[in-house]
Amino acid sequence: MIDFRTHPDDYSHWRLEFDGNIAFLTMDVTETQGMFPGYELKMNSYDIGVDIELYDAVQRLRFEHPEVKSVVMRSAKDRIFCAGANIKMLGGSAHGHKVNFCKFTNETRNSIEDATEFSGQRYLCAVNGTAAGGGYELALATDYIMLVDDGNASVSLPEVPLLAVLPGTGGLTRLVDKRMVRRDLADVFCSVEEGVRGQRAVDWRLVDEIVPNSKFVETVKERANEFAAASPRSTSDRGLELSNVEREIDADLIRYSLVTVEMDRQLRTASITVQGPVSAAPLEVTEIAAQGCEFWPLKVARELDDAILHLRLNEPELGTLIFKTRGDGKLVLGYDHLLLANRDNWLVNEILLFWKRVFKRVDVTSRSLITLVDPGSCFAGTLAELVLAADRSYMLEGQFEGEEAPPALLHLGEANFGTFPMGNGLTRLQTRFLGEPESVVAAQKMAGQPLDAATALDAGLLTFALDDIDWDHELRMLLEERASFSPDAMVGMEANLRFPGPETMETKIFGRLSAWQNWIFQRPNAVGAKGALKLYGSGTRPQFDQQRV
Amino acid sequence: MIDFRTHPDDYSHWRLEFDGNIAFLTMDVTETQGMFPGYELKMNSYDIGVDIELYDAVQRLRFEHPEVKSVVMRSAKDRIFCAGANIKMLGGSAHGHKVNFCKFTNETRNSIEDATEFSGQRYLCAVNGTAAGGGYELALATDYIMLVDDGNASVSLPEVPLLAVLPGTGGLTRLVDKRMVRRDLADVFCSVEEGVRGQRAVDWRLVDEIVPNSKFVETVKERANEFAAASPRSTSDRGLELSNVEREIDADLIRYSLVTVEMDRQLRTASITVQGPVSAAPLEVTEIAAQGCEFWPLKVARELDDAILHLRLNEPELGTLIFKTRGDGKLVLGYDHLLLANRDNWLVNEILLFWKRVFKRVDVTSRSLITLVDPGSCFAGTLAELVLAADRSYMLEGQFEGEEAPPALLHLGEANFGTFPMGNGLTRLQTRFLGEPESVVAAQKMAGQPLDAATALDAGLLTFALDDIDWDHELRMLLEERASFSPDAMVGMEANLRFPGPETMETKIFGRLSAWQNWIFQRPNAVGAKGALKLYGSGTRPQFDQQRV
């Protein structure tokens, strides 16, 4: 089982150090500490275990270190920055693991860019030696790449010539869309095993600066100081220490404090129930730091994030996620109000940005997403995003016969109108109503109001409203139907229906680049017995089917 | 061998009829006339042969029928519009054929939209019965969908539930991006085998209008008349009859009149040489119609288009296309001048739009594209797009020792600055210089001037300039290297590097949608012995690997 929870004290592969406003995130992978047997993490190559630590570090830098305004990513290995994803690990992994490993890795790279853009923590990368494949892709996720100019250090994407796969962790996309490397030069660069070094790397826009070895450490520090000085991040608050996310895992049940996951292996579903707040939000923003990780919005976000990651990597056969909530929608709106009224507070900003990333993680989760709005639920504001993120949402009209709970109510709130943009840059409501933008305006007028099923359906916020006679039967039919479909067809369908409208680097990475990489990860030229990924390092040359498609 | 050349007199599956300004394109597939043995084209299902006729019809409507302002697509079968791509054909096809069949089909759908948008020939679709899968996707390519309201006629995308593949001929993308169907309704629609009919089809934006059976023919005619009346297409000219594209195919050589294709099966390359004009362009626009299919720009475009299609479907092992030209660049610019100065002439407009489509076909051709600018070449204006469309372009500096031909010159021209947008909506120069838009401005100042290799290299228009000592050796190395790479990795790499910047419905279809479909076309759940595509119609239920990725 892959556990996404870790702590700097337990890191095997990274070191996190501080010098005033600057953090140094140093990669020093322990060869023998791979997550699975069968490979050694040589030359700062990585597996998902290495990336879990990186994810944790990026997250902690934002919450625990308000003083940090610039982050230097570097390597502790001599003349090696990072050799990318471990090839033996990749060659030995099941298709589903490869795909989900790449997805999580991509999300972590995106979170680095998100910290640079929205948290005032600008990442720069100090490439002291070879940055190959995923190593260069890691550098590409930072905002400024510095390369030592010693005739040896180079950046490269040798996946195509060496392994017959793509630089699929954002590499191809970031090359032409972020760094805007000319497409023909990108073609050359991706064909050259040994990569590019020195002035050519600058000329081709592959790095931002080259620095002689003798001045490298000093110049890196200088740039980091410049970036820190220009950062808008400004607070004298102490950081919020992220406690361990507690959970209990049984055979078919995962219990967090505020999130519960019930698994039905027959129907292949996981029901994720989020508990709303039990009391009103604090009145003062200072109270948030005092509550720390117990602050309801932060606690829920962390538990939900962990639950999604756990299900993705450890429960591949559960093809449908069902979102439910329990609580009082008005209390959720109260928390939203506190947060949105104090967005200029650094901690509030981090909590909202974290929710944004959690919802984006939901969006790119390759499982069918169904949200059920039933009596006792509290889909309001932030939590109402789960209604809008779903492939389908259902709401009960009226009450269940013989039960006392009053009819369900759905509340839109200010948070649904710009706080949580999707990867495509639009809100979930804008994406939903691409063909009828007037419905976004109408929805905005309903913000704060309790909406019953008929009103919500009429406003286009639900897929279906059902009465209690149909509820159980219809949902059973839906879940059985979903379970009868090919999981692959679902993956492809959902990836195409969820992101209409504009495209961004992010949607391109999860859409086009990942899809082509997944295709290649199925092709004998890469993964067959005579494929390049399988034979790498064996001394035997791969044999390719020469047909183009 | 698949031949893309046909003529209405030879159609087996479509009828083209006219009523004043309106054309009727009637699908009436002959079951027994499939292109390959092993399946029958029942219920207006199609294979590539059916689509070749459609492509031909759409093309002829534009060139041969300036009077046609509105095109009605309809079916001659009772209560069946079209059942989509033939499933037995798909199930029995090699992966490469499926992929290239879908690509060509997509291009033809795009050309329908192009005719609606740019030629004033607005397509409408009269759905008289079942429009399933590819049948509804065909309707989606038109600008207005009318559905008979008889309690039977329906539109559907049953690929996911029935076949475990995607509606991959643009269906998913057009659903949410063109018709802007709400994503959750799209999810429901794509899960329901029997599809949607009547008012719900209108409410969900799946069709534009429903009409009772008794008034269907009359109302379709009425709409077609309205569209024709609103069309900007206006000329009293007679059409230009498209003659047969003549060619001779030998083992390793294809000879058209102005295009030659030399195949090297060892290096797996096809060298495509385009012959420039031998005399100056006519002075008067009226001369174009007089020259007809012999008019140089039209003749070259038609031959080049046919050559690319031929290579794609019939020569899958030739992984690299090498573009060369022979002639006088100034004469090419003369033709460009004639065309661009007369863009308001309908025929000129069609010729330029055709070139636009040919270049787009080049862009999405999954072969490495190399352009060689050598002495005697005439890469100027329109033909210079082949330099910009290439994955890499090489130019000889100076002359070949012992040869008399003067050094090569490259000419940009007005045609390179907006006449031939790529699928992403940008010119090839804008795409090339995404990171340095000032280079587009600089290039524009060079329009019309002869550029030698050093100048062109400096302007960023070439990948490399080589002298005659290096030329043969370097190119040999390049082609051998390319031939040594995995064809699949090339496909994925090129698909990702060629389209940076904005995305459109077109780039989404060829990028994201096609990539996911190709992935699914490799997965056992669809194409394995127990997969849905293989077992369809056998009465045996498919068995799925239930893991999500």
Interface residues (C-beta under 8 A of the other chain):
Chain A: H95 G96 V99 N100 E159 V160 P161 A164 V165 L166 L172 T173 L175 V176 D177 R179 M180 V181 R182 R183 D184 L185 A186 D187 V188 C190 S191 R205 R268 P316 E317 L318 G319 S366 R367 A390 D391 R392 S393 T431 R432 F433 L434 G435 E436 G460 T463 E481 R482 S484 F485 S486 P487 D488 A489 M490 V491 G492 M493 E494 A495 N496 L497 R498 P500 G501 P502 E503 K508 G511 R512 L513 A515 W516 Q517 N518 W519 I520 Q522 R523 N525 A526 A532 P542 F544 D545 Q546 Q547 R548 V549
Chain B: H95 G96 V99 N100 E159 V160 P161 A164 V165 L166 L172 T173 L175 V176 D177 R179 M180 V181 R182 R183 D184 L185 A186 D187 V188 C190 S191 R205 R268 P316 E317 L318 G319 S366 R367 A390 D391 R392 S393 T431 R432 F433 L434 G435 E436 G460 T463 E481 R482 S484 F485 S486 P487 D488 A489 M490 V491 G492 M493 E494 A495 N496 L497 R498 P500 G501 P502 E503 K508 G511 R512 L513 A515 W516 Q517 N518 W519 I520 Q522 R523 N525 A526 A532 P542 F544 D545 Q546 Q547 R548 V549
